[in-house]
Amino acid sequence: MKCFIKEGIAMFQEFKKFLIKGNMVDMAVGFIFGAAFATMVKSLVNNVIMPPVGKLLGNVDFSQLFIALDGKSYPSLEALEKAGAPAIKYGVFINDLISFVILGFVVFMFIKGYNRLKEPEPEPVPATKVCPECAMEIPVGAKTCPYCHTAQA
């Protein structure tokens, strides 16, 4: 029982250190901005992109496209939801799919730009080389191969 309590205290202290680290605060800020950005993208899709697309396709309001699963006909999505009928709301799914693609593209472009700004990591200096005679791996500073005793350049 004593061991269990000690492990619990140690785990709590480790968790406390994890929460206090700057990385956790940065991550929290990223989640908040990400959620706000996702809301903006959803608004862009629903209010700016989909109305002209719907107009081009013959005055289709994608958010109102659904298939009622109870066999009845409903004039709108609101009427269906008010009746509490089950439905496949494929128009809402189309809007959400377009939002996802836009959001994914923006994140991709952000990461691409970030990687371009990052300084490349230096290539690690090799600690070993291959002996030209016996093809064994030996230290870079070796003057003689320990396997075949060939002098190294």
N, C-alpha and C positions, 0 to 999 in steps of 0.2 A: 504494500500500500504506500509506503514511504517513497519507494522508487517511482511509482506512478505520479505522485504529487510533484517530485523533483522534475520529472520529465515534462509535466504540464507547465510548471513555472518556467522551465528553460524554453519550451515552445512559445509561451506567451511573450517572453522577453525577445525571442527571435522575431516574432510577429510584430512586436512594437518597433524594433529596429527597422524592419521592412517598411512599415507604414511611415516612419519618420524620414526615411531617405528621400532625397530630392526627386528621384525618379518617379516615386509614387505621386507626388504633387504634379509633376509634369504630365503623367499619364492621366490624372483626373482632369486637368485642364484640357487635355486632348479629347477626352470623352465628351466634355461639356461642349467644346467647339464643334466636335463631330456631330453631336446631336442637333445643334443649332444649324449646322450646314445641311444636314439631311433634311431638316424641316424646310429650309430655303429651296433645296432641289425639288422636294415634293411639291411645293407651291409653284415653282417654275414649270414643272411638268403639268400639273393640274390646271393652272391658270393662264399659262402662256403658250406652251407647246401643243398640248392636246386639243384646245379649241380650233386652231387653224387646221390641224390634221383632220379632225372630225368634220370640219367644213368642207375640206377637199374631198372627203370620202362620202359626201352626201348628207351633211348635217347630222353626223353620228356623235352622240355624247357617250364617250367610252365609259364614263363612270356609271352610266345607267344601263349597261349591258349585263344581263343576268339570265340564268335559266332557273325558273322556279321548280323545285323538286316535288312539290305537292300536287302538280298537275293543273293548278289553277293559273289564270292569267292576271297579271298585275300591271297597272299603268306606269308605275315608276318603282325605283328601288326603295324609296321611302315608304310607299304603300306596302311593299313586300315585307320590309322590316317591321312596320307597324303591325302587320298581321302575324308576325313571328314565324313566317314560313321559311323552311330551309331552302337555300338557293346556292347555285354556283355563280359567284360574282366575277365573271371572267373579265369584265371591263375594268373593275378595280384592280385586278391582277395585271392587266396590260399597263395601266398607269404606274403601278408599283414596279413592274419590270423595267419600264423606261427610266424611272427614277433610279433604280439600281444600276443600270448601264451608265447613266450620266455620272452618278456618284463614283462608280468604279473607274470611269475614265478620268475624272478629276483627281482622284487619289493616285492613279497611275502617273498622271502628268506631274503631280506634286512630288512623288517619289523620284521620278526621272530627273526633275530639276534639282532636287536635293542631292542626289547621287552625283550630278554633274558639278555641284559646288563643293562637295567633299573632296578633301585632298586624298589622292591615292595612297594606300599603305605601301611603305617601301618593301621591295622584294626581300625575303629573308636570305641571308648569306648562307650558302650551304656549308655544313660542317664536315661533310664527307665527299669523296670523289671515287670514281671507279678506276681500278688499276687496269691499264691498257693490255697487260699481259695475261692476267688470270681472271679479269672481270669481277674481282671481289671489291666490296666497298671498304675503303680505308679512310682514315682521317685526312683532311686537306693538308695538314702540315707534315705528313709522313714523308720521310726522305727515302725510305725503303719499304716495299710491300712486305708485311709480316707473313704473307701466305706463300709468295713465290720468290721473295727476296730480290725483286727487280728494283733497281734504283729509279726513283721518281723525279720528275722534272719540277 
